[in-house]
Amino acid sequence: MNKKPREFTPLALPDRADLSDEEMRMEALKFMNFMRKRHTVRDYSDRAVELGIIEDCIAAAGTAPSGANHQPWHFVAIRNGERKAQVRAAAEEEEDTFYAGGAGDEWLRALEPIGTDKHKPHLTDAPWLIVVFAQRYGVTDTGERFKNYYVPESVGIATGFLLAALHTAGLVSLTHTPNPMKFLGEMCGRPTSEKATMIIAVGHPRDDATVPEVAKIKKPLSEIMTVL
């Protein structure tokens, strides 16, 4: 990519929401209740999802704010069955070590109510896997390296946008973070400047899909917000 121009050119705010206080509260509550219906799902149907829907959701993620507007992210969308099988095999190899004791007793106990184990069928059952990459530094078209800023924060915000977009499109998803994830860079053909941060399984839920009961328990507002 080309390095961003250095000149500051202000533009009039192109999109402005002018809502009354009552309308703002209504929209905020509507969004909160909509997002409460988003669930992490491990049981996927074989119903296909069009590429265009995935493209639109990733394009929405690309609108996220980022440090110095460098947009230090890249998303690799995988629907090829063989490639998904390769991702699953490599991820389960890492998970085998994790669940065999590498995670430590406390972490494994914390996961018990979630019901997870080393087997990750969602990585092949879901019609799409989206691998999120963080660009640790940028490279211009001429090969010049430049620094990116607030990379974890920027990529985290963009990933949140992506999950919200997928939910808005009527899809379900699951975030998966095998550790380490170095195998994903080579598998996806990404440069060494990028680091995989997450695999997101995307698709439609099976008719018999379930979620852990504990996943419906969310902290009350009083525990997650302080007003000063």
Biotite code that builds the C-alpha atoms (Angstrom):
import biotite.structure as struc

atoms = struc.array([
    struc.Atom([0.000, 0.000, 0.000], chain_id="A", res_id=1, res_name="MET", atom_name="CA", element="C"),
    struc.Atom([1.059, 3.598, -0.427], chain_id="A", res_id=2, res_name="ASN", atom_name="CA", element="C"),
    struc.Atom([1.926, 5.554, 2.659], chain_id="A", res_id=3, res_name="LYS", atom_name="CA", element="C"),
    struc.Atom([-0.907, 7.867, 3.692], chain_id="A", res_id=4, res_name="LYS", atom_name="CA", element="C"),
    struc.Atom([-0.584, 11.565, 2.683], chain_id="A", res_id=5, res_name="PRO", atom_name="CA", element="C"),
    struc.Atom([0.701, 13.830, 5.439], chain_id="A", res_id=6, res_name="ARG", atom_name="CA", element="C"),
    struc.Atom([-1.326, 16.922, 4.600], chain_id="A", res_id=7, res_name="GLU", atom_name="CA", element="C"),
    struc.Atom([-4.332, 17.722, 6.784], chain_id="A", res_id=8, res_name="PHE", atom_name="CA", element="C"),
    struc.Atom([-7.414, 18.662, 4.791], chain_id="A", res_id=9, res_name="THR", atom_name="CA", element="C"),
    struc.Atom([-10.584, 19.174, 6.836], chain_id="A", res_id=10, res_name="PRO", atom_name="CA", element="C"),
    struc.Atom([-13.905, 18.128, 5.341], chain_id="A", res_id=11, res_name="LEU", atom_name="CA", element="C"),
    struc.Atom([-17.365, 19.084, 6.524], chain_id="A", res_id=12, res_name="ALA", atom_name="CA", element="C"),
    struc.Atom([-18.898, 16.175, 8.436], chain_id="A", res_id=13, res_name="LEU", atom_name="CA", element="C"),
    struc.Atom([-20.495, 14.214, 5.573], chain_id="A", res_id=14, res_name="PRO", atom_name="CA", element="C"),
    struc.Atom([-22.936, 12.100, 7.599], chain_id="A", res_id=15, res_name="ASP", atom_name="CA", element="C"),
    struc.Atom([-24.613, 13.562, 10.629], chain_id="A", res_id=16, res_name="ARG", atom_name="CA", element="C"),
    struc.Atom([-27.321, 11.962, 12.752], chain_id="A", res_id=17, res_name="ALA", atom_name="CA", element="C"),
    struc.Atom([-29.633, 14.619, 14.157], chain_id="A", res_id=18, res_name="ASP", atom_name="CA", element="C"),
    struc.Atom([-31.883, 12.793, 16.588], chain_id="A", res_id=19, res_name="LEU", atom_name="CA", element="C"),
    struc.Atom([-33.915, 14.037, 19.493], chain_id="A", res_id=20, res_name="SER", atom_name="CA", element="C"),
    struc.Atom([-33.037, 12.808, 22.974], chain_id="A", res_id=21, res_name="ASP", atom_name="CA", element="C"),
    struc.Atom([-36.016, 10.469, 22.866], chain_id="A", res_id=22, res_name="GLU", atom_name="CA", element="C"),
    struc.Atom([-34.974, 9.091, 19.480], chain_id="A", res_id=23, res_name="GLU", atom_name="CA", element="C"),
    struc.Atom([-31.399, 8.575, 20.671], chain_id="A", res_id=24, res_name="MET", atom_name="CA", element="C"),
    struc.Atom([-32.553, 6.575, 23.676], chain_id="A", res_id=25, res_name="ARG", atom_name="CA", element="C"),
    struc.Atom([-34.871, 4.505, 21.499], chain_id="A", res_id=26, res_name="MET", atom_name="CA", element="C"),
    struc.Atom([-32.103, 3.705, 19.004], chain_id="A", res_id=27, res_name="GLU", atom_name="CA", element="C"),
    struc.Atom([-29.637, 2.863, 21.783], chain_id="A", res_id=28, res_name="ALA", atom_name="CA", element="C"),
    struc.Atom([-32.109, 0.476, 23.408], chain_id="A", res_id=29, res_name="LEU", atom_name="CA", element="C"),
    struc.Atom([-32.960, -1.067, 20.043], chain_id="A", res_id=30, res_name="LYS", atom_name="CA", element="C"),
    struc.Atom([-29.301, -1.768, 19.339], chain_id="A", res_id=31, res_name="PHE", atom_name="CA", element="C"),
    struc.Atom([-28.696, -3.148, 22.834], chain_id="A", res_id=32, res_name="MET", atom_name="CA", element="C"),
    struc.Atom([-31.627, -5.550, 22.547], chain_id="A", res_id=33, res_name="ASN", atom_name="CA", element="C"),
    struc.Atom([-30.516, -6.580, 19.062], chain_id="A", res_id=34, res_name="PHE", atom_name="CA", element="C"),
    struc.Atom([-26.974, -7.335, 20.210], chain_id="A", res_id=35, res_name="MET", atom_name="CA", element="C"),
    struc.Atom([-28.341, -9.355, 23.132], chain_id="A", res_id=36, res_name="ARG", atom_name="CA", element="C"),
    struc.Atom([-29.563, -11.788, 20.489], chain_id="A", res_id=37, res_name="LYS", atom_name="CA", element="C"),
    struc.Atom([-26.030, -12.392, 19.232], chain_id="A", res_id=38, res_name="ARG", atom_name="CA", element="C"),
    struc.Atom([-24.712, -15.763, 20.389], chain_id="A", res_id=39, res_name="HIS", atom_name="CA", element="C"),
    struc.Atom([-21.470, -17.641, 19.970], chain_id="A", res_id=40, res_name="THR", atom_name="CA", element="C"),
    struc.Atom([-22.510, -20.780, 18.089], chain_id="A", res_id=41, res_name="VAL", atom_name="CA", element="C"),
    struc.Atom([-20.603, -24.033, 17.581], chain_id="A", res_id=42, res_name="ARG", atom_name="CA", element="C"),
    struc.Atom([-23.246, -25.968, 15.643], chain_id="A", res_id=43, res_name="ASP", atom_name="CA", element="C"),
    struc.Atom([-23.405, -25.019, 11.947], chain_id="A", res_id=44, res_name="TYR", atom_name="CA", element="C"),
    struc.Atom([-25.721, -26.115, 9.166], chain_id="A", res_id=45, res_name="SER", atom_name="CA", element="C"),
    struc.Atom([-24.545, -26.830, 5.624], chain_id="A", res_id=46, res_name="ASP", atom_name="CA", element="C"),
    struc.Atom([-26.517, -23.860, 4.279], chain_id="A", res_id=47, res_name="ARG", atom_name="CA", element="C"),
    struc.Atom([-24.261, -21.803, 2.017], chain_id="A", res_id=48, res_name="ALA", atom_name="CA", element="C"),
    struc.Atom([-23.529, -18.108, 2.525], chain_id="A", res_id=49, res_name="VAL", atom_name="CA", element="C"),
    struc.Atom([-22.947, -15.929, -0.524], chain_id="A", res_id=50, res_name="GLU", atom_name="CA", element="C"),
    struc.Atom([-19.528, -14.346, -0.947], chain_id="A", res_id=51, res_name="LEU", atom_name="CA", element="C"),
    struc.Atom([-21.121, -10.928, -1.373], chain_id="A", res_id=52, res_name="GLY", atom_name="CA", element="C"),
    struc.Atom([-22.514, -11.039, 2.171], chain_id="A", res_id=53, res_name="ILE", atom_name="CA", element="C"),
    struc.Atom([-19.070, -11.812, 3.595], chain_id="A", res_id=54, res_name="ILE", atom_name="CA", element="C"),
    struc.Atom([-17.557, -9.033, 1.478], chain_id="A", res_id=55, res_name="GLU", atom_name="CA", element="C"),
    struc.Atom([-20.087, -6.505, 2.753], chain_id="A", res_id=56, res_name="ASP", atom_name="CA", element="C"),
    struc.Atom([-19.466, -7.485, 6.382], chain_id="A", res_id=57, res_name="CYS", atom_name="CA", element="C"),
    struc.Atom([-15.696, -7.210, 5.978], chain_id="A", res_id=58, res_name="ILE", atom_name="CA", element="C"),
    struc.Atom([-16.138, -3.871, 4.202], chain_id="A", res_id=59, res_name="ALA", atom_name="CA", element="C"),
    struc.Atom([-18.091, -2.709, 7.255], chain_id="A", res_id=60, res_name="ALA", atom_name="CA", element="C"),
    struc.Atom([-15.202, -3.807, 9.484], chain_id="A", res_id=61, res_name="ALA", atom_name="CA", element="C"),
    struc.Atom([-12.901, -1.749, 7.297], chain_id="A", res_id=62, res_name="GLY", atom_name="CA", element="C"),
    struc.Atom([-14.743, 1.434, 8.303], chain_id="A", res_id=63, res_name="THR", atom_name="CA", element="C"),
    struc.Atom([-13.509, 1.141, 11.902], chain_id="A", res_id=64, res_name="ALA", atom_name="CA", element="C"),
    struc.Atom([-11.317, 3.869, 13.411], chain_id="A", res_id=65, res_name="PRO", atom_name="CA", element="C"),
    struc.Atom([-7.609, 3.141, 13.679], chain_id="A", res_id=66, res_name="SER", atom_name="CA", element="C"),
    struc.Atom([-4.367, 4.677, 14.894], chain_id="A", res_id=67, res_name="GLY", atom_name="CA", element="C"),
    struc.Atom([-3.307, 7.402, 12.431], chain_id="A", res_id=68, res_name="ALA", atom_name="CA", element="C"),
    struc.Atom([-5.918, 5.919, 10.055], chain_id="A", res_id=69, res_name="ASN", atom_name="CA", element="C"),
    struc.Atom([-3.395, 3.268, 8.980], chain_id="A", res_id=70, res_name="HIS", atom_name="CA", element="C"),
    struc.Atom([-6.085, 0.560, 9.097], chain_id="A", res_id=71, res_name="GLN", atom_name="CA", element="C"),
    struc.Atom([-3.631, -2.162, 10.200], chain_id="A", res_id=72, res_name="PRO", atom_name="CA", element="C"),
    struc.Atom([-5.811, -5.167, 9.446], chain_id="A", res_id=73, res_name="TRP", atom_name="CA", element="C"),
    struc.Atom([-6.397, -7.793, 6.809], chain_id="A", res_id=74, res_name="HIS", atom_name="CA", element="C"),
    struc.Atom([-9.149, -10.400, 6.614], chain_id="A", res_id=75, res_name="PHE", atom_name="CA", element="C"),
    struc.Atom([-8.756, -13.728, 4.831], chain_id="A", res_id=76, res_name="VAL", atom_name="CA", element="C"),
    struc.Atom([-12.112, -15.370, 4.020], chain_id="A", res_id=77, res_name="ALA", atom_name="CA", element="C"),
    struc.Atom([-11.872, -19.133, 3.507], chain_id="A", res_id=78, res_name="ILE", atom_name="CA", element="C"),
    struc.Atom([-14.620, -21.318, 2.059], chain_id="A", res_id=79, res_name="ARG", atom_name="CA", element="C"),
    struc.Atom([-12.505, -23.992, 0.357], chain_id="A", res_id=80, res_name="ASN", atom_name="CA", element="C"),
    struc.Atom([-13.103, -27.283, 2.155], chain_id="A", res_id=81, res_name="GLY", atom_name="CA", element="C"),
    struc.Atom([-9.515, -28.504, 1.952], chain_id="A", res_id=82, res_name="GLU", atom_name="CA", element="C"),
    struc.Atom([-8.155, -25.268, 3.359], chain_id="A", res_id=83, res_name="ARG", atom_name="CA", element="C"),
    struc.Atom([-10.682, -25.313, 6.191], chain_id="A", res_id=84, res_name="LYS", atom_name="CA", element="C"),
    struc.Atom([-9.620, -28.879, 6.961], chain_id="A", res_id=85, res_name="ALA", atom_name="CA", element="C"),
    struc.Atom([-5.987, -27.742, 7.115], chain_id="A", res_id=86, res_name="GLN", atom_name="CA", element="C"),
    struc.Atom([-6.918, -24.956, 9.532], chain_id="A", res_id=87, res_name="VAL", atom_name="CA", element="C"),
    struc.Atom([-8.873, -27.384, 11.703], chain_id="A", res_id=88, res_name="ARG", atom_name="CA", element="C"),
    struc.Atom([-6.091, -29.983, 11.777], chain_id="A", res_id=89, res_name="ALA", atom_name="CA", element="C"),
    struc.Atom([-3.481, -27.412, 12.773], chain_id="A", res_id=90, res_name="ALA", atom_name="CA", element="C"),
    struc.Atom([-5.771, -25.766, 15.322], chain_id="A", res_id=91, res_name="ALA", atom_name="CA", element="C"),
    struc.Atom([-6.712, -29.084, 16.930], chain_id="A", res_id=92, res_name="GLU", atom_name="CA", element="C"),
    struc.Atom([-3.048, -29.995, 17.188], chain_id="A", res_id=93, res_name="GLU", atom_name="CA", element="C"),
    struc.Atom([-2.496, -26.841, 19.239], chain_id="A", res_id=94, res_name="GLU", atom_name="CA", element="C"),
    struc.Atom([-5.687, -27.459, 21.228], chain_id="A", res_id=95, res_name="GLU", atom_name="CA", element="C"),
    struc.Atom([-4.551, -30.982, 22.091], chain_id="A", res_id=96, res_name="ASP", atom_name="CA", element="C"),
    struc.Atom([-1.580, -29.502, 23.952], chain_id="A", res_id=97, res_name="THR", atom_name="CA", element="C"),
    struc.Atom([-3.809, -26.853, 25.522], chain_id="A", res_id=98, res_name="PHE", atom_name="CA", element="C"),
    struc.Atom([-6.365, -29.297, 26.932], chain_id="A", res_id=99, res_name="TYR", atom_name="CA", element="C"),
    struc.Atom([-3.713, -31.820, 27.912], chain_id="A", res_id=100, res_name="ALA", atom_name="CA", element="C"),
    struc.Atom([-2.560, -29.426, 30.604], chain_id="A", res_id=101, res_name="GLY", atom_name="CA", element="C"),
    struc.Atom([-0.746, -26.657, 28.790], chain_id="A", res_id=102, res_name="GLY", atom_name="CA", element="C"),
    struc.Atom([-3.468, -24.198, 29.736], chain_id="A", res_id=103, res_name="ALA", atom_name="CA", element="C"),
    struc.Atom([-3.186, -24.847, 33.463], chain_id="A", res_id=104, res_name="GLY", atom_name="CA", element="C"),
    struc.Atom([-5.849, -26.150, 35.825], chain_id="A", res_id=105, res_name="ASP", atom_name="CA", element="C"),
    struc.Atom([-7.443, -22.783, 36.571], chain_id="A", res_id=106, res_name="GLU", atom_name="CA", element="C"),
    struc.Atom([-8.051, -21.957, 32.912], chain_id="A", res_id=107, res_name="TRP", atom_name="CA", element="C"),
    struc.Atom([-9.436, -25.407, 32.173], chain_id="A", res_id=108, res_name="LEU", atom_name="CA", element="C"),
    struc.Atom([-11.813, -25.166, 35.130], chain_id="A", res_id=109, res_name="ARG", atom_name="CA", element="C"),
    struc.Atom([-12.995, -21.790, 33.848], chain_id="A", res_id=110, res_name="ALA", atom_name="CA", element="C"),
    struc.Atom([-13.855, -23.383, 30.507], chain_id="A", res_id=111, res_name="LEU", atom_name="CA", element="C"),
    struc.Atom([-15.868, -26.268, 31.953], chain_id="A", res_id=112, res_name="GLU", atom_name="CA", element="C"),
    struc.Atom([-19.238, -24.394, 31.981], chain_id="A", res_id=113, res_name="PRO", atom_name="CA", element="C"),
    struc.Atom([-18.662, -23.488, 28.315], chain_id="A", res_id=114, res_name="ILE", atom_name="CA", element="C"),
    struc.Atom([-18.374, -27.163, 27.358], chain_id="A", res_id=115, res_name="GLY", atom_name="CA", element="C"),
    struc.Atom([-15.421, -26.844, 24.978], chain_id="A", res_id=116, res_name="THR", atom_name="CA", element="C"),
    struc.Atom([-12.740, -29.431, 24.276], chain_id="A", res_id=117, res_name="ASP", atom_name="CA", element="C"),
    struc.Atom([-9.937, -30.021, 21.781], chain_id="A", res_id=118, res_name="LYS", atom_name="CA", element="C"),
    struc.Atom([-12.333, -31.028, 18.995], chain_id="A", res_id=119, res_name="HIS", atom_name="CA", element="C"),
    struc.Atom([-13.262, -28.094, 16.718], chain_id="A", res_id=120, res_name="LYS", atom_name="CA", element="C"),
    struc.Atom([-15.756, -29.360, 14.120], chain_id="A", res_id=121, res_name="PRO", atom_name="CA", element="C"),
    struc.Atom([-17.055, -25.827, 13.580], chain_id="A", res_id=122, res_name="HIS", atom_name="CA", element="C"),
    struc.Atom([-13.835, -25.050, 11.704], chain_id="A", res_id=123, res_name="LEU", atom_name="CA", element="C"),
    struc.Atom([-14.924, -27.381, 8.895], chain_id="A", res_id=124, res_name="THR", atom_name="CA", element="C"),
    struc.Atom([-18.711, -27.311, 9.342], chain_id="A", res_id=125, res_name="ASP", atom_name="CA", element="C"),
    struc.Atom([-19.068, -23.528, 9.026], chain_id="A", res_id=126, res_name="ALA", atom_name="CA", element="C"),
    struc.Atom([-19.301, -22.408, 5.377], chain_id="A", res_id=127, res_name="PRO", atom_name="CA", element="C"),
    struc.Atom([-16.776, -19.637, 6.002], chain_id="A", res_id=128, res_name="TRP", atom_name="CA", element="C"),
    struc.Atom([-13.753, -19.020, 8.174], chain_id="A", res_id=129, res_name="LEU", atom_name="CA", element="C"),
    struc.Atom([-12.494, -15.461, 8.445], chain_id="A", res_id=130, res_name="ILE", atom_name="CA", element="C"),
    struc.Atom([-8.921, -15.152, 9.677], chain_id="A", res_id=131, res_name="VAL", atom_name="CA", element="C"),
    struc.Atom([-8.152, -11.744, 11.160], chain_id="A", res_id=132, res_name="VAL", atom_name="CA", element="C"),
    struc.Atom([-4.608, -10.465, 10.717], chain_id="A", res_id=133, res_name="PHE", atom_name="CA", element="C"),
    struc.Atom([-2.955, -7.523, 12.460], chain_id="A", res_id=134, res_name="ALA", atom_name="CA", element="C"),
    struc.Atom([-0.368, -5.620, 10.443], chain_id="A", res_id=135, res_name="GLN", atom_name="CA", element="C"),
    struc.Atom([2.508, -4.974, 12.831], chain_id="A", res_id=136, res_name="ARG", atom_name="CA", element="C"),
    struc.Atom([4.021, -2.560, 10.332], chain_id="A", res_id=137, res_name="TYR", atom_name="CA", element="C"),
    struc.Atom([3.164, -1.335, 6.866], chain_id="A", res_id=138, res_name="GLY", atom_name="CA", element="C"),
    struc.Atom([5.121, -1.566, 3.635], chain_id="A", res_id=139, res_name="VAL", atom_name="CA", element="C"),
    struc.Atom([4.808, 0.922, 0.760], chain_id="A", res_id=140, res_name="THR", atom_name="CA", element="C"),
    struc.Atom([4.676, -0.079, -2.892], chain_id="A", res_id=141, res_name="ASP", atom_name="CA", element="C"),
    struc.Atom([8.400, 0.704, -3.080], chain_id="A", res_id=142, res_name="THR", atom_name="CA", element="C"),
    struc.Atom([9.224, -1.589, -0.158], chain_id="A", res_id=143, res_name="GLY", atom_name="CA", element="C"),
    struc.Atom([9.631, 1.140, 2.464], chain_id="A", res_id=144, res_name="GLU", atom_name="CA", element="C"),
    struc.Atom([8.584, 0.035, 5.951], chain_id="A", res_id=145, res_name="ARG", atom_name="CA", element="C"),
    struc.Atom([6.518, 2.369, 8.133], chain_id="A", res_id=146, res_name="PHE", atom_name="CA", element="C"),
    struc.Atom([5.143, 2.062, 11.638], chain_id="A", res_id=147, res_name="LYS", atom_name="CA", element="C"),
    struc.Atom([1.523, 1.340, 12.487], chain_id="A", res_id=148, res_name="ASN", atom_name="CA", element="C"),
    struc.Atom([0.047, 2.669, 15.718], chain_id="A", res_id=149, res_name="TYR", atom_name="CA", element="C"),
    struc.Atom([-2.298, 1.177, 18.322], chain_id="A", res_id=150, res_name="TYR", atom_name="CA", element="C"),
    struc.Atom([-2.465, -2.012, 16.293], chain_id="A", res_id=151, res_name="VAL", atom_name="CA", element="C"),
    struc.Atom([-4.164, -4.322, 18.877], chain_id="A", res_id=152, res_name="PRO", atom_name="CA", element="C"),
    struc.Atom([-6.718, -1.659, 19.729], chain_id="A", res_id=153, res_name="GLU", atom_name="CA", element="C"),
    struc.Atom([-7.449, -0.860, 16.085], chain_id="A", res_id=154, res_name="SER", atom_name="CA", element="C"),
    struc.Atom([-7.794, -4.486, 15.030], chain_id="A", res_id=155, res_name="VAL", atom_name="CA", element="C"),
    struc.Atom([-9.935, -5.217, 18.083], chain_id="A", res_id=156, res_name="GLY", atom_name="CA", element="C"),
    struc.Atom([-12.362, -2.432, 17.155], chain_id="A", res_id=157, res_name="ILE", atom_name="CA", element="C"),
    struc.Atom([-12.522, -3.607, 13.533], chain_id="A", res_id=158, res_name="ALA", atom_name="CA", element="C"),
    struc.Atom([-13.192, -7.175, 14.692], chain_id="A", res_id=159, res_name="THR", atom_name="CA", element="C"),
    struc.Atom([-16.041, -5.903, 16.847], chain_id="A", res_id=160, res_name="GLY", atom_name="CA", element="C"),
    struc.Atom([-17.481, -4.125, 13.814], chain_id="A", res_id=161, res_name="PHE", atom_name="CA", element="C"),
    struc.Atom([-17.198, -7.387, 11.863], chain_id="A", res_id=162, res_name="LEU", atom_name="CA", element="C"),
    struc.Atom([-19.006, -9.455, 14.502], chain_id="A", res_id=163, res_name="LEU", atom_name="CA", element="C"),
    struc.Atom([-21.801, -6.871, 14.673], chain_id="A", res_id=164, res_name="ALA", atom_name="CA", element="C"),
    struc.Atom([-22.073, -6.817, 10.868], chain_id="A", res_id=165, res_name="ALA", atom_name="CA", element="C"),
    struc.Atom([-22.288, -10.614, 10.679], chain_id="A", res_id=166, res_name="LEU", atom_name="CA", element="C"),
    struc.Atom([-25.033, -10.607, 13.314], chain_id="A", res_id=167, res_name="HIS", atom_name="CA", element="C"),
    struc.Atom([-26.895, -7.863, 11.452], chain_id="A", res_id=168, res_name="THR", atom_name="CA", element="C"),
    struc.Atom([-26.753, -10.010, 8.304], chain_id="A", res_id=169, res_name="ALA", atom_name="CA", element="C"),
    struc.Atom([-28.522, -12.833, 10.163], chain_id="A", res_id=170, res_name="GLY", atom_name="CA", element="C"),
    struc.Atom([-25.437, -15.010, 10.543], chain_id="A", res_id=171, res_name="LEU", atom_name="CA", element="C"),
    struc.Atom([-23.921, -16.630, 13.613], chain_id="A", res_id=172, res_name="VAL", atom_name="CA", element="C"),
    struc.Atom([-20.238, -16.755, 14.445], chain_id="A", res_id=173, res_name="SER", atom_name="CA", element="C"),
    struc.Atom([-17.647, -18.138, 16.788], chain_id="A", res_id=174, res_name="LEU", atom_name="CA", element="C"),
    struc.Atom([-14.326, -16.537, 17.675], chain_id="A", res_id=175, res_name="THR", atom_name="CA", element="C"),
    struc.Atom([-11.458, -19.004, 17.920], chain_id="A", res_id=176, res_name="HIS", atom_name="CA", element="C"),
    struc.Atom([-7.947, -18.166, 19.074], chain_id="A", res_id=177, res_name="THR", atom_name="CA", element="C"),
    struc.Atom([-5.585, -21.142, 18.907], chain_id="A", res_id=178, res_name="PRO", atom_name="CA", element="C"),
    struc.Atom([-2.222, -20.356, 20.436], chain_id="A", res_id=179, res_name="ASN", atom_name="CA", element="C"),
    struc.Atom([0.212, -20.105, 18.769], chain_id="A", res_id=180, res_name="PRO", atom_name="CA", element="C"),
    struc.Atom([-1.281, -19.140, 15.411], chain_id="A", res_id=181, res_name="MET", atom_name="CA", element="C"),
    struc.Atom([1.872, -18.799, 13.338], chain_id="A", res_id=182, res_name="LYS", atom_name="CA", element="C"),
    struc.Atom([0.677, -21.542, 10.990], chain_id="A", res_id=183, res_name="PHE", atom_name="CA", element="C"),
    struc.Atom([-2.093, -19.272, 9.715], chain_id="A", res_id=184, res_name="LEU", atom_name="CA", element="C"),
    struc.Atom([0.230, -16.703, 8.150], chain_id="A", res_id=185, res_name="GLY", atom_name="CA", element="C"),
    struc.Atom([1.905, -19.198, 5.849], chain_id="A", res_id=186, res_name="GLU", atom_name="CA", element="C"),
    struc.Atom([-1.322, -21.087, 5.200], chain_id="A", res_id=187, res_name="MET", atom_name="CA", element="C"),
    struc.Atom([-3.105, -17.888, 4.135], chain_id="A", res_id=188, res_name="CYS", atom_name="CA", element="C"),
    struc.Atom([-0.184, -16.491, 2.172], chain_id="A", res_id=189, res_name="GLY", atom_name="CA", element="C"),
    struc.Atom([0.220, -13.412, 4.335], chain_id="A", res_id=190, res_name="ARG", atom_name="CA", element="C"),
    struc.Atom([3.498, -11.498, 4.767], chain_id="A", res_id=191, res_name="PRO", atom_name="CA", element="C"),
    struc.Atom([5.643, -11.693, 7.903], chain_id="A", res_id=192, res_name="THR", atom_name="CA", element="C"),
    struc.Atom([4.540, -8.159, 8.778], chain_id="A", res_id=193, res_name="SER", atom_name="CA", element="C"),
    struc.Atom([1.147, -9.575, 9.727], chain_id="A", res_id=194, res_name="GLU", atom_name="CA", element="C"),
    struc.Atom([0.146, -11.643, 12.734], chain_id="A", res_id=195, res_name="LYS", atom_name="CA", element="C"),
    struc.Atom([-3.017, -13.749, 12.927], chain_id="A", res_id=196, res_name="ALA", atom_name="CA", element="C"),
    struc.Atom([-5.163, -12.738, 15.892], chain_id="A", res_id=197, res_name="THR", atom_name="CA", element="C"),
    struc.Atom([-8.339, -14.738, 15.475], chain_id="A", res_id=198, res_name="MET", atom_name="CA", element="C"),
    struc.Atom([-10.323, -17.233, 13.405], chain_id="A", res_id=199, res_name="ILE", atom_name="CA", element="C"),
    struc.Atom([-14.030, -16.470, 13.068], chain_id="A", res_id=200, res_name="ILE", atom_name="CA", element="C"),
    struc.Atom([-16.323, -19.302, 11.999], chain_id="A", res_id=201, res_name="ALA", atom_name="CA", element="C"),
    struc.Atom([-19.350, -17.902, 10.142], chain_id="A", res_id=202, res_name="VAL", atom_name="CA", element="C"),
    struc.Atom([-22.577, -19.411, 8.887], chain_id="A", res_id=203, res_name="GLY", atom_name="CA", element="C"),
    struc.Atom([-26.111, -20.437, 9.803], chain_id="A", res_id=204, res_name="HIS", atom_name="CA", element="C"),
    struc.Atom([-26.932, -22.435, 12.943], chain_id="A", res_id=205, res_name="PRO", atom_name="CA", element="C"),
    struc.Atom([-28.146, -26.015, 12.781], chain_id="A", res_id=206, res_name="ARG", atom_name="CA", element="C"),
    struc.Atom([-31.759, -26.583, 13.757], chain_id="A", res_id=207, res_name="ASP", atom_name="CA", element="C"),
    struc.Atom([-30.515, -28.348, 16.902], chain_id="A", res_id=208, res_name="ASP", atom_name="CA", element="C"),
    struc.Atom([-27.855, -25.756, 17.760], chain_id="A", res_id=209, res_name="ALA", atom_name="CA", element="C"),
    struc.Atom([-27.326, -25.023, 21.444], chain_id="A", res_id=210, res_name="THR", atom_name="CA", element="C"),
    struc.Atom([-25.458, -22.467, 23.529], chain_id="A", res_id=211, res_name="VAL", atom_name="CA", element="C"),
    struc.Atom([-24.077, -22.914, 27.053], chain_id="A", res_id=212, res_name="PRO", atom_name="CA", element="C"),
    struc.Atom([-26.494, -21.736, 29.720], chain_id="A", res_id=213, res_name="GLU", atom_name="CA", element="C"),
    struc.Atom([-23.708, -19.752, 31.350], chain_id="A", res_id=214, res_name="VAL", atom_name="CA", element="C"),
    struc.Atom([-23.232, -17.756, 28.144], chain_id="A", res_id=215, res_name="ALA", atom_name="CA", element="C"),
    struc.Atom([-26.591, -16.075, 28.767], chain_id="A", res_id=216, res_name="LYS", atom_name="CA", element="C"),
    struc.Atom([-25.394, -14.688, 32.078], chain_id="A", res_id=217, res_name="ILE", atom_name="CA", element="C"),
    struc.Atom([-24.054, -11.159, 31.564], chain_id="A", res_id=218, res_name="LYS", atom_name="CA", element="C"),
    struc.Atom([-22.747, -8.753, 34.166], chain_id="A", res_id=219, res_name="LYS", atom_name="CA", element="C"),
    struc.Atom([-25.272, -6.072, 35.142], chain_id="A", res_id=220, res_name="PRO", atom_name="CA", element="C"),
    struc.Atom([-24.638, -2.477, 34.130], chain_id="A", res_id=221, res_name="LEU", atom_name="CA", element="C"),
    struc.Atom([-23.694, -1.625, 37.714], chain_id="A", res_id=222, res_name="SER", atom_name="CA", element="C"),
    struc.Atom([-20.659, -3.912, 37.434], chain_id="A", res_id=223, res_name="GLU", atom_name="CA", element="C"),
    struc.Atom([-19.405, -2.703, 34.067], chain_id="A", res_id=224, res_name="ILE", atom_name="CA", element="C"),
    struc.Atom([-20.002, 1.048, 34.276], chain_id="A", res_id=225, res_name="MET", atom_name="CA", element="C"),
    struc.Atom([-18.867, 3.844, 36.552], chain_id="A", res_id=226, res_name="THR", atom_name="CA", element="C"),
    struc.Atom([-20.112, 7.417, 36.230], chain_id="A", res_id=227, res_name="VAL", atom_name="CA", element="C"),
    struc.Atom([-17.802, 10.151, 37.506], chain_id="A", res_id=228, res_name="LEU", atom_name="CA", element="C"),
])
